[in-house]
């Protein structure tokens, strides 16, 4: 009934009456910048954006009027006019973290809960929750406040063995603070977050455990904070318990009107409960420290709020890291940084696939087919087969009756992506698809057939998918080749599977439709005026060359729809490197306004495939851009080098790092394998041992090991062995022979 009401008329009338701009007219004007489309903006993303900026509005009210509080690291820098991170706030609609979107998740490989730690050791135990901070205060009122310190005073590392642990060391003027945060399993089998603290001071004072109403995104309300002396624990918002393994010597609680509890430390008033209608309650437990004597403390936080939302399979506390990593492809290179980044990336994709496969532990803790498919590829390649199969098995349940694989309405790339990754999984593992999955893929194929445009208005769109929203931020709604290339690639891949398994009818239908997409794309690109295309492939038929052309590169990597070094794709890569790079990496000008590690690696993959040595510099630069804990945010601020967009621990970036190093050792082409074409020369200096594997390929698993100027291959081909080319830069190429698994390397 309510849909039948003339809402646009009501809005226009109200706008005229109150003398404000008509929002309906403004939206109509804004949409003229985009191509007409079925869905202007996906509802899911609108909802997420509203929540995101609602917090930004709260931040605008809470932070700038209370700069005497202790705030998280990003605020202390972004609101500091003496800092390169400073952002003026005059006409900002909302105040959000634009300069230091960095954090690191800790957890267990079978538990889909992701506590995070920021670059100064601030711990956020629950998803989008409040945080714990750790300070020191001395008798002479000296303060050690980690969020206010620069990089010279703070060292942070991610330890990988025996479990994931973020270790933060803070040191300044005779005050030392060591923080170690990890997830543990209690005796009763419940996972909980544990932080161990060690404090040392050159004078008497206090170690402070502070409960804070914020996290790395900004304010997160605390309305009720209670302390129970019997158990030495805080209860926060009746949703989690913060347990202290020692009784505090003093306790302070405050509500918003009283200001930050920090302002009255050490103080002499003590209370056990505070309620705050504003939602800005703060608390501090103080522990006496004596000069020259280390004080150690353990803090644990229950995770019941996050755990109760998870299915049983995502609470497998018995799955240890050593067991989860067993049998995975291992990298061995002498470069300690790149070795660490690979090992950390493997753990990131493992962690983020405990439940739904999500591209981040915090901001992006939601499912997208796009991210899931691109993260599944390395999961399969390095041997996480059971986990990949579990994720893929859920795909049919996300498909509409019409055949659309739906995660966000209005994005047309998902069907091609699902066809591609499901067929790749079958190809790389030799698995047979279930009848349910086969039927879902056929419905998905039929959806792709029906969805194509039949007319040629606007020019160059006939046979393509409709204009759609670009979650990859290629620009306003448009007829993106990104969507069409995925359709072509997915159809081509699934046709191979059906042909191999004897489903000739489905294979022919997929091959025919793939050919039609290919012809439509080629006709569309051929019709673009040369002054717009510059001999390359823009993002869409009506676009000039710009940063959005990065989407068209998917035709080369990972889809391999054209031969290596195809002229137009080579020109696209050259254009992007000449016009859209900053600081050695791809700078996505649209929305992200930052350096993208994962998109830089995609270009490196194209260069590697074309035997263009420039790929090596991109790999090295992406390694340099990783955080001290081995993570990449979705986009990196060109000046602060902190995160400026998306999740602070981007799972897609971790996935691309895995695939990049894997392809340096073992790269698949349509009818052969290329071994070692991306091995960096410094890895082989001094005859050091390097290797990778076992990695799954279309022909079976293979491992590569180089030692003392010999290369050794180990394989378990499922059928006829493929043609294998050894092409290590600086060495004479070798084509392997059946039954020979070791070859001397001769410098060229």
N, C-alpha and C positions, 0 to 999 in steps of 0.2 A: 504493500500500500504506500509506504513512505517513498518508494522509488518513483511513484507516479506524481508526486508533488513537484511543482516547478521551482526547484531549489535555485537554479541560476537566476530566475527572476527575483526571488527573495533576497539573494546575495547582492544583486545589482541595486535593488531598491534600498537595502540597508546601507550600502556604500554611499549612494547619493545622499541619503538622509543625514548621515553623519560626516559627510565631507571627506571621505577617505577614498583611496584608490580602489577601483573595482578589481578584486582579485581574479574574477573569472576572465575579465578582459586581459589582465596581465598574463595569466597562464596561457591564454590563446596566443598572445604575442610571442611568449617564450617558445611555444611549441613550433612556431614558424621557423625556428633555427634548426629544427629536426625534420626528418621525413615523416609523413603521416604513417602511423603504425597502430596496430590493434591495441597495444598496451603502451601507454605513455611512459609509465614507470612501474616496475613490479611492486605489488603491494607489500611483499615481504621486505624489500629494501626501503620502501617509504616508512614502514613501521620501525625498522632498525634505525633509520635516519632520525626519526622523531625522537626515539628514546635517546639516541646519541646526543642530539642537540638540546634535549630537555635537561640532560646533565650539564651541558655547556651553559645553559641559562642559570642553573643552580650555582655552577662555578662562578659565574659573573656576579652573583649576589654574595657568595660566601668568601671568595678569595681576596679580591682587590681591596675590600674594606677591612680585612683582617691580616694584613701582611706582617703583623707581629707574631703570628702563629708559626709553628713549624709545619711546613707543607712538604709534599713529596718532591723528589728531585726535579721533575720537569717544571713544576711551578717555581721552585727556587731559582731556576735558570731562565725560564721564559718570561718571568715577571721582573727580572733584574735588568735595569737599564744599562748596567756595565757589562753585560754578558752578550756574546754573539748570538745567543738564542732569543734575545729579547724580541717580543712581538707587541707593537702598540695596540691598545685595546679600544681606542676612542669610539669607533663605529662598528665594533665587532658585535654581531648578533649574539654569539655565545663564545665562551672561553673554553677552548679545548686544547688538548695536548697536540701541538703541531711540530714539536722540535725534538722530543726525546721519547718516542714511542718504542721503548725497549724494555723487555722483560724476558724471563726465562722460566719455563715450567719445570717443576719436579714431580715425580710420580713413579708409578709402577706400570709395566707394560700391559697388565691385564685390568687396570682400573681407569675408568673414564672420567676421573676427576683431576683437575689440573691447577693446583696451587701455583702461584707465580711469585717471582722475586725480582724487584727492580734493580737498576744499576747501583744503588746505594744500600742494598740489603733489606729494603722494605718488603715485608712478607704479606701477601694477600692470600689467605688460606682458601676462601670460598670464591666461586665464580662471581665476578662483579660485586665483590663484598668489601668490607672494611679491612683494615690492615693492622699489622704490628710493626712498631719501629723500636729501635734500640739506641739509647743515648748514654752519655756519661756526664755527670755534674760533679764538680769538685767543691771542697770547702770554700775556696776562694772564688767560687761562682764561674770558674772556667767551664766551657761547654764543649762536648764532642757530639755534634749533630751531623750525621752522615749526609743528609740531603743537602746541607749547605756547603759541603766541601767540594773542592775541584778534584780533577783526576789524579793529581800528584799525591793526594792523601788516601786514595782508595784503590784497592786491587780486588778484582773479582774474577773467579774462575768457575768453570763447570767441571766437576770431577765425575768421571764415568764409571769407575769401579770402586766397590762392588755394586753400587747403585747410583742413580743420578743425585748429585748434591751440589748446590750452589754455595761456594765458599767466598765470603767477603771479608777483606782485611781493611780496617780503617785505622789510620795512624796520624796523629798530629800533636806536636808540642808536648811530648811525654805522655800522651794518652793513647791507649791501644785497645782496639775492639775487634774480636774475631767472631764471625757469624757463620754457622754451617746449617743449611736448611735442606731437608730431604723428607720423603714420605716413608713411613715405617708401618709395620703391621703389629698391632697389639697382641697380647697373649690370647685374647678372645677372638682373634681373626679379623678385627676391624682395622682398616687403614686409618692412619692419622698423620697429620703434619708435625714434624719435629724440628725445632731450631735449637741448636746448642750455642751458647754464648760464653765467651771468655773475655774478661775485662782486666786491664792492668793500667795502673795510674802511678805517676810519680808523687802524688799527694792523696790524702784521704778524700773520700767522696762517695758517690753513689752510682751504681749501675741502674739504669731505668728501662723497664719494659713498658712501652706506651701503646695503648689501644687507640687507634686513629680512625676518624670518620671519613676516610678517603682511600683511594687506590691510584694506580698509574693513569687512570682516565679522569680522575677528579673526585668530587665529593660523593661519598656513599654513606647514607645516614646511619647513625647510631642513636636510637631513641631511648634505649634502656641498657644500662650497664650495672651489673651487680658483682660484688666480690663475696666469696664464701670462704671464711677463714678456716673452716674445718677441712676443706679440701685444697686450700691455697689455689683457688681458681676464680677466673672471671667467667661470667655468663653474659654473652653479648646478644642482645635482641632476641633472647630465648631461642637462638638457632645454632649456637655453637659454644663449646666450653674451652677456655684457654687455661690450661693447667700449668702451674709452676712447680718445679720439683723441690723448691725450697720456700720457706715462709718469708715474705718481704718484711723488711725492717720498718717500712713506712708505706702509706698508701694515699694516693690523691685522686679525687674524682671531680669533674666540673661539668656544668652545662654551659650552653652557648653564652648566656648573659654574663657568666663569670669569666669568659675568655678561655683561651687554651690552658689546659692544666700545666703546660710547660712554663707559663708565665709565673707560676707560684712554686717552682721547685727550688730547694727541697721542701720548703714550707713546713707548717706544723699542724695544720688541720687535717683530720682524718674522717672519712665516711665510707660506708660500704655499699651504697646504692645511689645512683643518679638517674633521673629521667629528664629527657630534653624534648620538648615539643618541636623545636627547630630541627632536631635530628643531628646535632653536632656535639653530642656528649664525648668527653675524652677521659681517659684514665691512665694512671701511672702507678706501677709497683716499683718501689725503690729498694735496692739491696746495697748494704754497706760494703765499701771496698776500702782497704788500707794501703797506704803507700808501699809500692814494691811487692805487694802480695796479689797474685792473680785470683780473681773470683770467677768461678764457673757456674753456669746455670742452664737448666734444660726447660724448654717450653714446648708443650704439645697442644695441638688444636684438633678437636673432633670435627669430622667432615660429614656428619649425618645429613645435613641439609642437601648437599650435592649428591651424596650417595643414594639417597632414597629416590631420586629421580631417574636412576640408571637401571637398566635391565640386569638380571642376574649375571649374564655373561660378561658384563662390563665391570664386574666387581670380583674378578678372579685374582685374589691376593696371593694365591699359591704360585702364580706365574712369575718367576724371578727373571731378572735381566739376563743372567747367564743362560737360563733355559730358553728364553725368548730369542736370544741371539745365536743359539746353536745352529750351525749349518748355514748361516748367512754368508753372503759373499764378503770376503775380507779384502781390504786394500792394504798394500804394503809399499810405502814410499819413504825415502829418507827425510822428506820435508815434514817436520813435526807439525807445523801449522796445518798443512793440507790434510795430513793424516788425522789430526784431531777433528778438523771440520767434517771429514767424511764420517768418522765414528759418531760425532755428535748428531749429524744429519740422520743417520740410520736410527738413532734413538728417538729423534724427533718424530719421524714418520711412524715408528712403532708406537710411541706414546699417543699420538693423535689418532690412532686407529683402534684404540681399545674399545670404543663404542662405534658410533657413526664415524666415518673417516672425515675429519674436519681440518680446515687449513690453518687453524690457530687455536691456542689454548684459551684465549680470552675474547678479543673483539670478533674474531671469526670462528667462534665455536658454534658453527651451524653447518648444515650440509649443503653443498653445491655439487651438481654432477660434474661441472667443469673441473673444479679443484680435485674432486675425488678421482676422476679418471686419470688426470695427470699425475697424481700422487700414487695411484695404483700401479702405474707402469714401472717405477723403480721398486715398489714392493715385490712385484713379480720377478723383476730382473735379478734381484739379490736373494730371492728364495723364500720370501715370506708368503708362501703359497696358501696355507690354510687361512691366514688373515685376509689375503686378497680375495679368496673364494667366498669367505663369509660376507665381505662387503658387497661383492658382485651379486651374491644370491639375494640381496635385499632390493636390487634394482626393479624387478617386476612390480613390487608392492608400491613403488613410487610412480608407476606409469598410469596415465589416465585411460579411460575406456576408449578414447580416440587414438591411443598409441603414442601419446606425447610423454616423454620422460620428463616429468615436471619437478623442478626444484624451485624455480622462480618463473612466474608467468611472464611472457614477452621476450624471453631469451631463447633463440632458436638453434643454439649450438649443441644442446644436450643430446639429441637423438643420434647425431653423428658420432659424438664422443662415446656414447654407450655402445653403439655397434662396433666401434673401433677397439675399445679396451676389452670388451668381452671376447671378441674374435682374437685379439692379441693374446689374451690369457690362455685361450684354448690352443693357439699356435705354439706358444712358448712352453706350455706344460704338457701338451698332448692330451688334455682333458676333453671329454665329450660333454656337450651342453645338455642340460636337462630338457625334457619336453616343454616345461613351463618357460624356461629361458628362451628356447628356440621360438616359441610362439610369441613371446614378448618382443624379440628382435624382429620378427616378421611384421608385427603390428607397428613397430617403430619405423620399419622400412616403408610401409604403406602410408604412414603419416608424412614421411618425407616426400613421397610421391604426390600426395594431395596438397601439401603446403606450398608447392612451387607456384610462382606467379605465372599467369597465362598471358598477360598483356605486356607491352613494352613501354609502360608509362609509370614513372619517368624512364627516359631512354637508358638502355643498357641493363634493365632489370629483368627482362623476360627469362623465365626458367630459374630465377634465383629464389631464395627464401625471402619472405617479407622483411620490411624494415623492422628492426628490433632494437631493444635496449642493449647497450653494451656494458656489461658488468666489468669488462676489461678496460673500460674507460677509453675506448677508441674515439669517442666523440658523441654528439647527440644521436638520437635514434636514426639508423641508416640501414642501407642494404649491404651489410658487411660481408666481404668475401670470407672473413673468418668463419662465419656460420656455414657458408656454402662449401668451403674447403673441408670442414669437418664432415659435412654430409657426404661429399665425394669420397673422402678417406675412409669413413666408416663403412659405406656401402662396398667399397673396393675390398676392404679387409674381411668383411663378413661373407662376401661372395666367395672368397678363397676358401673359407671354412666350409661353407655349404657344398662347394664343388668337391672338396677333399673328402667330405663325409657322405657323398652320394646323393645329396638333395639337389638334383640338377635343376628342378623347376625354380626353387628359391634362388639358387645361384644365378640362373639366367636373368631372373627378375632384378636381382641386385646389380648384376653387371650392366644390364641395360640402363637402369636408373643412374648408376654411377657414370656411365658414358654420357647420359643426357646432362647431368650436372656439369661434367667436365666441358662439354661443348658450350653450355650456357655461360659458364665462367669465362672460357676463352673468347667467345663472341663479345661478352661484356667488356673484358679488358681491352680487346682489339678496338672497341669503339671509343675508348677514352682519348681525348685530344692529346697529342704528344706534349703540349705545353703543360698539361696537368699530370700526365704519368711520368714524364722525363725518362721514358723507357723502362720504368719500374712498375710496381703494382701498388697503387694507392689502397687505402682502407676500404673504399666503396666506389661504385661507378661514377658518382658525381663529385668526388673529392679530389683536391690537389694532393700532392705528396706532402705528408706531415708525419708527426710522430705516430699517428694512428696506423700507419703502414706496417707497424710491428705485427699487427694482427695477420697480415697476409703472409708473413714469414712461416706461419704454421704449415703452409703447403710443403715446405722443405723439411722442417723439424717440428714435430716428430712424424708427420704423415708421409714424407718421401713420395709425394705425388709427381715430382719431376726429377730428372737425373741430377746428380751432384753438379753444382756450379751452373745451373740453368741461368741464362743471361739476365732475364728480368728480375729474378730473385737476387742475383749477385748485385745488380744495380740498386735494388731495394736495400740490401744490406749496406752497400757503400753509402747510399743517401743517409741512412739512419746513423751510420758511424761518423759521417762528415757534419751532419746538421743537427743531430739529436743526441749527441753524447756530451756529457759533462763529467769532468774528473775521472775520465777513463771508463765510464759506464753509461748505459742507455738511460737517458733522462726523459721520463714520460711527462711531457708538458701538460697533458690533460688530466685534471683532477689530482693525480698523484703529486705532481710538481716535485718529484724526487728521483733519485737514481734507483733503478730497479735491478736488483741482483738477478732475479730469475729471468727477466727478459734479456739482460745482458748475456746470460748463459745460453739463451735460445739462439742469439746471434752467433755466439761462439760455436754452437753446434753446426750451424750452417757453414761457417768458415772451416771447421774441422772436416766436414763432409766434402767440401770443395778443395781440400788440401791447401788451404790458405793459412800460412803460418801466423796470421794475426790472431788466431783463436787463443794462442798461448797467453798473450798479454791480457786478454779478457778474463781468463781463468785466474791469473795472478791478481788482477784488480779486484775481482769478486772476493777472493780470499782475504785481501787487505780490508775490505769493507765489512767483514763479519765482526760482530761484537766480541768482547773478551770471552764471553761464554759460548762463542761459536754459532751465533744466531744472526739472521737477517730479518729486519722488519720488511713489510711489503715495499715500502719506498723509503729512501734514505735522504735526509736533509743535506743539500750540497755543501753547507757551511758547518753545521754542528756535527754532521755524520751520524746523528741520532735518527730514530724513526720519525717520519712525518706523515705516514699514511698507513692505515690498516693495522693488522696485528703486529705486535712487537716481536713475535716469533712466528715467522711465516712458513707454514708447512710446505707450500708449493716451492718456495725457494730452496728449502732443504732437499726436496725431491729432485729438483733440477741439478743441484750440486752432486747428488748421488749419480744421476744419469750422465752428467758431464764426465765424471771420473771413470765411470764404467765404460763409456764410449771411447775414452782415451785409450783404453786397453782392448775392448772388444766392441766393435761397431758392426751393426747389421745393415746390409744392403739387400735388395730384393732377391738376389740369387747367389750371394756370397757373404763371407765374413771378412772384416778387415781388422787385423790385429796390430795394436801398438801405435796407431797413426797419431795419437795425441799424447804420447809419452813425452814429458818435458825433458830437455837435454840435461838439466841439472840433476834430475833423478838418477841418471846413469853415470854420473861423474864418480870416478874412483872404483868402478866396478861393483857398486853397491847393489844388493838384491832388491828387486821390486816385483810386484805381482798383484793380481786381482783374480778373484773367483771363489767358488764357482758361480758363474752368472748364467741365467737361463736365456736361451736364444730360440729362434724358430726351429732350429735343428736339434736342440738339446743343450744341456749345460756344458760350459767350457771354462777352464782356468788357464791363466797365463802367468808364467814365472820367468824372470830374466835374472841370470846369475852368471858372473864371470864370462861375459860376452857370448852367452848361449841363451836361447829362448826355448822354453819348454812349454808344451801344450798338453793339457789333460782334457779329454772330452768323453761324453757318453751320448753319442748321436743316437737318436731314436730310429732313424732310417738311414737312407743314403747320406754319406758325409757331404757337406757342402764344399764348395770351392773356398779355400782359405788363403788370404793374402797377408803376408807380414810386411808392414810398411812403417817401420819405425823411423822417424825423422833422423837424418844423418847416417843412415845405414842402407845398404843395398837391399832393395825389395826382394822378397822370396815368396814363391807360390809353393805351398806345402804339398807333400805327396802322401798318398794313403799309407798308413802304417808307420810313418815316421813322425815322431813327436818331439824331437829336439833338433835345433838348427843353430849353427854358428852364426854370429852376427859380424858382418864385414862392413867397416865404415866406408861410406861412399866418398 
